[in-house]
């Protein structure tokens, strides 16, 4: 069998299992690194907060105008 830096380069199931384990550990390490270095995007959060506030203000305005119309019709 050929040996490349401690890894066999045949196509046996045991070799494929070793490669799967190494690849899984590499991917897990990369994901953990990204999670630790992730930052919260303030711009996206401000946009969401702005959209929610805009909806609330719109609902208050529509309810206020509706209430004004009802009061005006009654009196």
ABEGO torsion letter per residue (X at the ends): XBBBGGBBABABAAAAAAAAAAAAAAAAAAAAAAAAABBBBAAAAAAAAAAAAAAAAAAAAAAAAAAAAAAAAAX
